[in-house]
Amino acid sequence: MKNNVLFIIISISFFSISLSSYAQHGMRHETIHLTGDELKAFKKQAEQKIHELQNFISIIGNKSEANGIKDIAIRSAVDLFIKDAVIEVSYLKSGVEKINNYWIKKYLKRLRQLRYTKVEIKWYELAHVSQLTRGDDGRYYATATVYQEFTGIKDGVIIYRDKTQKTVEIVLDNQYDPHFKTYNWVIKLGDIRVKSTTN
């Protein structure tokens, strides 16, 4: 187990150093050809970001959690995303799927204010992250599929429950560090879209 953890740490460090070398040589807009180990390290970091989001959402949706802790969770969750990222939220009404779009911060605040005495949000079956694809904006994009189960409970009775398949956009952005005067690759989350919703 310790050897596996050490391998992951070394792989992530190697991945970060390799990508930084591209940026420092002025190759910000060139295609990145990742080795197998580098791609594996990227996917590991991307999965970690999604797991962090899952944990923050669980805290925000927990009615028994202290407000101060929820405030911290909201700020931390927003920091995981690129600016102006959007999340799609679905629900079933008379068997028909309805989808609404929210800015990330608005969604998190809305989640906090849902009128249930208890909210349970479970994320499971994190699918494999796709290959990196370069966008016209110079960033690199990948997607991951996740499954979310939402349960709204009031006075001990389940009022609403659904399962949603979602696509999460993973963004690799080359950001400038004014302190070190270098570009560094940073992994962020982008838009989250609904693929399907069932009971």
C-alpha positions as CSV (number, residue, x, y, z in Angstrom):
1,M,0.0,0.0,0.0
2,K,2.8,2.4,0.9
3,N,4.6,1.6,-2.4
4,N,1.4,2.4,-4.3
5,V,1.0,5.8,-2.5
6,L,4.6,6.6,-3.2
7,F,4.2,5.7,-6.9
8,I,1.2,8.1,-7.2
9,I,3.1,10.9,-5.5
10,I,6.1,10.5,-7.7
11,S,3.9,10.2,-10.8
12,I,2.0,13.4,-10.0
13,S,5.2,15.3,-9.3
14,F,6.7,14.1,-12.6
15,F,3.6,15.1,-14.4
16,S,3.6,18.6,-12.9
17,I,7.3,19.1,-13.7
18,S,6.9,17.8,-17.3
19,L,4.0,20.2,-18.0
20,S,5.8,23.1,-16.4
21,S,8.7,22.6,-18.7
22,Y,6.4,23.0,-21.7
23,A,5.2,26.3,-20.4
24,Q,8.7,27.6,-19.5
25,H,9.9,27.0,-23.0
26,G,7.0,29.1,-24.4
27,M,5.0,26.2,-25.7
28,R,1.8,27.3,-24.1
29,H,-0.3,26.7,-27.3
30,E,1.3,23.6,-28.6
31,T,-0.2,20.2,-28.4
32,I,0.8,18.2,-25.3
33,H,1.8,14.6,-25.9
34,L,1.6,13.0,-22.5
35,T,3.3,9.7,-21.8
36,G,1.4,6.9,-20.2
37,D,2.7,7.7,-16.7
38,E,1.9,11.5,-17.2
39,L,-1.7,10.7,-18.4
40,K,-2.2,8.4,-15.5
41,A,-1.1,11.1,-13.1
42,F,-3.4,13.7,-14.7
43,K,-6.3,11.4,-14.4
44,K,-5.5,10.7,-10.8
45,Q,-5.5,14.4,-10.0
46,A,-8.7,14.9,-11.9
47,E,-10.4,12.2,-10.0
48,Q,-9.1,13.7,-6.8
49,K,-10.8,17.1,-7.7
50,I,-14.1,15.3,-8.3
51,H,-13.9,13.5,-5.0
52,E,-13.2,16.9,-3.3
53,L,-16.3,18.3,-4.8
54,Q,-18.3,15.3,-3.7
55,N,-17.1,15.8,-0.1
56,F,-17.9,19.5,-0.2
57,I,-21.4,18.9,-1.6
58,S,-22.1,16.3,1.1
59,I,-21.1,18.9,3.8
60,I,-23.3,21.7,2.3
61,G,-26.3,19.4,2.0
62,N,-26.0,18.1,5.5
63,K,-28.6,19.9,7.6
64,S,-26.9,19.1,10.9
65,E,-23.6,20.7,9.8
66,A,-22.6,24.0,11.3
67,N,-23.1,27.1,9.2
68,G,-19.5,28.2,9.5
69,I,-18.4,24.8,8.1
70,K,-20.8,25.1,5.2
71,D,-19.5,28.6,4.4
72,I,-16.0,27.2,4.2
73,A,-17.2,24.3,2.1
74,I,-18.9,26.6,-0.4
75,R,-15.8,28.8,-0.8
76,S,-13.6,25.7,-1.2
77,A,-16.0,24.1,-3.7
78,V,-16.1,27.3,-5.9
79,D,-12.3,27.4,-6.0
80,L,-12.3,24.0,-7.7
81,F,-14.0,25.5,-10.8
82,I,-13.0,27.7,-13.6
83,K,-14.7,31.1,-13.7
84,D,-18.3,31.1,-15.0
85,A,-18.7,27.3,-14.8
86,V,-22.3,26.1,-14.9
87,I,-23.9,23.1,-13.3
88,E,-27.1,21.4,-14.6
89,V,-29.6,20.2,-12.0
90,S,-32.4,17.8,-12.9
91,Y,-35.5,16.5,-11.2
92,L,-38.4,14.4,-12.2
93,K,-42.0,15.8,-12.2
94,S,-44.7,13.3,-13.1
95,G,-42.1,11.1,-14.7
96,V,-40.7,13.9,-16.9
97,E,-37.1,15.1,-16.5
98,K,-36.7,18.8,-15.9
99,I,-33.3,20.5,-16.1
100,N,-32.2,23.9,-14.7
101,N,-28.8,25.7,-15.1
102,Y,-27.1,27.5,-12.3
103,W,-23.8,29.2,-11.7
104,I,-21.7,27.1,-9.3
105,K,-21.9,29.4,-6.3
106,K,-25.7,29.9,-6.8
107,Y,-26.2,26.1,-7.0
108,L,-24.3,25.6,-3.8
109,K,-26.2,28.2,-1.9
110,R,-29.5,26.8,-3.2
111,L,-28.4,23.3,-2.1
112,R,-27.9,24.7,1.4
113,Q,-31.4,26.2,1.5
114,L,-33.4,23.2,0.3
115,R,-36.5,22.7,2.5
116,Y,-35.9,19.2,3.7
117,T,-35.0,18.2,7.3
118,K,-32.3,16.0,5.8
119,V,-30.6,15.8,2.5
120,E,-28.5,12.8,1.4
121,I,-26.3,13.1,-1.7
122,K,-24.2,10.1,-2.7
123,W,-21.7,10.0,-5.5
124,Y,-20.6,6.7,-6.8
125,E,-19.3,4.8,-9.8
126,L,-16.8,7.4,-10.9
127,A,-16.1,6.5,-14.5
128,H,-12.7,6.7,-16.2
129,V,-11.5,10.2,-17.3
130,S,-11.3,10.7,-21.0
131,Q,-8.3,11.7,-23.1
132,L,-7.1,15.3,-23.1
133,T,-8.3,17.4,-26.0
134,R,-6.9,20.9,-26.8
135,G,-9.5,23.7,-27.0
136,D,-9.4,26.9,-29.1
137,D,-8.7,28.9,-25.9
138,G,-5.4,27.1,-25.3
139,R,-6.7,25.0,-22.4
140,Y,-6.9,21.2,-22.5
141,Y,-10.2,19.4,-21.7
142,A,-11.3,16.0,-20.6
143,T,-14.5,14.6,-19.3
144,A,-15.5,12.2,-16.5
145,T,-18.9,10.5,-15.9
146,V,-20.3,10.3,-12.4
147,Y,-23.5,9.0,-10.9
148,Q,-25.3,10.9,-8.2
149,E,-28.1,9.8,-5.9
150,F,-30.2,12.5,-4.3
151,T,-32.6,11.9,-1.4
152,G,-34.7,14.5,0.3
153,I,-36.1,13.6,3.7
154,K,-38.7,15.5,5.8
155,D,-39.6,14.4,9.3
156,G,-38.1,10.9,8.7
157,V,-40.0,10.3,5.4
158,I,-38.4,10.2,2.0
159,I,-40.1,12.9,0.0
160,Y,-38.0,12.8,-3.2
161,R,-35.3,10.6,-4.6
162,D,-33.6,10.3,-8.0
163,K,-30.4,9.0,-9.6
164,T,-28.6,11.2,-12.2
165,Q,-25.8,10.4,-14.6
166,K,-23.6,13.5,-15.1
167,T,-20.7,14.5,-17.2
168,V,-18.0,16.6,-15.5
169,E,-15.6,18.7,-17.5
170,I,-12.0,18.6,-16.4
171,V,-9.9,21.6,-17.5
172,L,-6.1,21.8,-17.6
173,D,-5.2,25.5,-17.7
174,N,-1.8,27.2,-18.0
175,Q,-1.9,30.0,-15.4
176,Y,0.7,32.7,-14.8
177,D,2.3,32.9,-11.4
178,P,3.3,36.6,-10.9
179,H,5.5,35.7,-7.9
180,F,7.8,33.1,-9.7
181,K,7.1,34.7,-13.2
182,T,6.3,31.3,-14.7
183,Y,3.3,29.5,-16.2
184,N,2.0,26.5,-14.2
185,W,-0.5,23.9,-15.2
186,V,-3.5,23.9,-12.9
187,I,-6.4,21.4,-13.0
188,K,-9.9,22.9,-12.6
189,L,-13.4,21.6,-13.0
190,G,-15.6,23.1,-15.7
191,D,-19.3,22.6,-16.6
192,I,-21.3,19.7,-15.1
193,R,-24.0,18.5,-17.5
194,V,-26.9,16.0,-16.9
195,K,-27.0,13.0,-19.2
196,S,-30.0,11.2,-17.7
197,T,-32.3,11.1,-14.6
198,T,-34.2,8.1,-13.2
199,N,-36.1,7.2,-10.0
